[in-house]
Amino acid sequence: MTKPPAVAVLKTTRDDIRLHQKYQAGLQGLIAEEGSVAPTARGVEFPLQHPQIEIGREPSNDLIVEISVVSRFHAIIRRVQGEFELIDLNSLHGTYVNGQRLEGPRGAQPRRILVDDDVIGLASPIECFRFLLPVLPGAGGLDQIPTERELQVLRLAAVGKTSKQIGLALNISAETVKTHIRNVCQKLDASDRTDAVFKASRRGLI
């Protein structure tokens, strides 16, 4: 079993991805001589410790993807209030998460909040990176991930169903629905069901 990372990371999964020279020394034992071409970064867990990480074909990016159909400045990952937002920079061929191309309102940059084990593709659904979150002490690990039943409750809450209506739809009591709502609010650090729906939607859970 792979040990969880100590911080959020992007794990690289291709041979045509390289790190900017400034990250070479001391990272996973990859050290390049000054002025040399950075070695392939396949299998490296790149820590997301900076407010913004730039990804693209241009050598000035933090993560350099040497694929011809990838845009020079393709995407960024930005840390926002403890979450990690993947933003496509209106690239020609798009950015993909778990096989689905990011979409957004016309004229806006497509974006999505990343969740643990998301698969990121650039210009195609083929995996370039895997986003991994740490299991923090006391966080409860997998216990913090909403169950399928909790997500079913949230999906119905998202369309305006009351606890009674959700209970009838799922053949459970209204009190059980409220228990599911309380549990998922705790897991998502949400203040109420509306906030839980908002946060789950941003993270692509519903």
C-alpha positions in Angstrom: 0.0 0.0 0.0 1.4 3.4 -1.0 2.1 5.8 1.9 -0.1 8.9 1.7 1.9 12.1 0.9 2.6 14.6 3.8 1.3 17.5 1.7 -0.9 17.7 -1.4 1.0 16.6 -4.5 0.7 16.2 -8.2 2.2 12.8 -9.1 3.5 12.8 -12.7 2.7 9.8 -14.8 4.4 10.5 -18.2 8.0 10.5 -19.5 7.5 13.8 -21.4 7.0 15.9 -18.2 9.9 17.8 -16.7 10.4 20.1 -13.7 11.6 23.7 -14.0 15.3 23.8 -13.2 14.7 25.6 -9.9 12.9 22.6 -8.5 15.6 20.0 -9.3 17.9 20.0 -6.3 16.6 17.8 -3.5 13.3 16.8 -5.0 12.9 13.0 -5.1 16.7 12.7 -5.7 16.4 14.4 -9.1 19.4 16.7 -9.5 20.4 18.4 -12.7 23.7 20.2 -13.3 23.2 24.0 -13.9 22.3 24.6 -17.5 21.5 21.0 -18.3 18.2 19.7 -19.6 16.0 18.8 -16.6 15.5 15.0 -16.5 12.1 13.4 -17.0 9.9 13.7 -13.9 7.9 10.5 -14.4 6.8 9.2 -11.0 7.8 12.3 -9.1 5.4 13.6 -6.4 5.5 17.4 -6.9 4.5 19.1 -3.7 1.9 21.9 -4.1 3.5 24.2 -1.6 3.2 27.4 -3.6 0.1 29.6 -4.0 0.1 28.9 -7.8 1.7 26.2 -10.0 2.0 26.9 -13.8 1.7 24.0 -16.3 2.4 24.1 -20.0 4.8 23.6 -22.8 6.8 26.8 -22.3 10.1 26.2 -20.4 9.3 28.9 -17.9 6.4 26.8 -16.4 6.8 25.1 -13.1 5.8 21.8 -14.8 6.9 21.5 -18.4 4.8 19.2 -20.5 6.7 18.4 -23.8 3.6 17.4 -25.8 3.0 19.3 -29.0 -0.7 19.7 -28.6 -0.3 21.1 -25.1 -0.5 24.9 -25.0 2.5 27.0 -24.1 0.7 28.2 -21.0 -2.0 25.5 -20.6 -3.3 25.5 -17.0 -2.6 26.5 -13.4 -3.3 25.0 -10.0 -4.2 27.7 -7.5 -4.5 27.2 -3.7 -7.7 28.9 -2.5 -8.8 28.8 1.1 -7.2 25.4 1.7 -8.5 23.9 -1.6 -6.8 23.4 -4.9 -8.4 24.8 -8.0 -7.4 23.6 -11.5 -7.9 26.4 -14.0 -7.6 25.9 -17.8 -6.1 29.0 -19.4 -8.4 28.8 -22.4 -6.0 26.2 -24.0 -6.7 25.1 -27.5 -7.3 21.4 -26.7 -8.6 21.7 -23.1 -7.9 20.3 -19.7 -9.5 17.0 -18.5 -10.3 15.7 -15.0 -11.2 12.0 -14.7 -11.8 11.9 -18.5 -14.2 14.9 -18.6 -13.1 18.1 -20.3 -13.4 21.2 -18.0 -16.2 23.5 -19.2 -17.2 27.0 -18.1 -19.4 29.9 -19.1 -18.6 31.5 -22.5 -15.6 33.7 -22.2 -14.6 32.4 -18.7 -11.7 30.1 -17.9 -12.9 26.6 -17.1 -12.1 25.5 -13.6 -12.7 22.8 -10.9 -11.8 22.2 -7.3 -9.6 19.1 -7.2 -10.4 16.1 -4.9 -8.1 13.3 -3.8 -7.1 10.9 -6.6 -8.3 13.1 -9.5 -6.7 12.2 -12.8 -5.6 15.3 -14.8 -5.1 15.2 -18.6 -3.8 18.0 -20.8 -5.2 18.3 -24.4 -6.7 14.8 -24.0 -8.1 12.5 -21.3 -4.9 10.6 -21.1 -3.4 10.9 -17.6 -0.6 13.4 -17.1 -0.9 13.9 -13.4 -2.7 12.4 -10.4 -3.7 14.8 -7.6 -3.1 13.3 -4.1 -4.2 14.8 -0.8 -2.5 14.0 2.5 -4.3 12.1 5.2 -3.9 14.5 8.1 -3.7 13.4 11.7 -7.1 13.2 13.2 -8.8 13.8 9.8 -10.2 10.3 9.8 -8.9 9.4 6.3 -11.6 7.6 4.3 -14.2 8.4 7.0 -14.1 12.0 5.8 -15.2 11.1 2.3 -19.0 11.4 1.9 -20.8 8.0 1.4 -22.8 7.4 -1.7 -26.0 7.6 0.4 -24.9 11.0 1.7 -24.2 12.2 -1.9 -27.7 10.9 -2.9 -29.2 13.1 -0.2 -27.1 16.1 -1.3 -28.1 15.7 -4.9 -31.8 15.9 -3.9 -31.2 18.8 -1.6 -29.4 20.6 -4.4 -32.7 20.6 -6.4 -34.7 22.0 -3.5 -36.1 18.9 -1.9 -37.1 19.0 1.7 -35.9 16.4 4.2 -39.4 14.8 4.0 -39.3 14.7 0.2 -35.8 13.3 0.2 -36.8 10.6 2.7 -39.8 9.6 0.5 -37.5 9.4 -2.6 -34.9 7.3 -0.9 -37.3 5.3 1.3 -35.7 6.5 4.6 -37.1 8.7 7.4 -36.8 12.5 7.5 -34.7 12.1 10.6 -32.3 9.8 8.8 -32.0 12.4 6.1 -31.1 15.0 8.7 -28.5 12.7 10.1 -26.9 12.3 6.7 -26.9 16.1 6.2 -25.2 16.6 9.6 -22.6 14.0 8.7 -21.8 15.4 5.3 -21.6 18.9 6.7 -19.0 17.8 9.1 -17.0 16.0 6.4 -17.1 19.0 4.1 -16.6 21.6 6.8 -20.0 23.1 5.8 -22.1 25.3 8.0 -25.5 24.0 6.7 -27.0 22.0 3.9 -26.8 24.9 1.4 -23.1 25.3 2.1 -22.7 21.5 1.8 -24.3 21.5 -1.6 -22.1 24.4 -2.7 -18.9 22.8 -1.5 -19.8 19.3 -2.9 -20.6 20.9 -6.2 -17.3 22.8 -6.4 -15.4 19.6 -5.7 -17.2 17.7 -8.4 -18.9 15.3 -5.9 -22.4 16.0 -7.1 
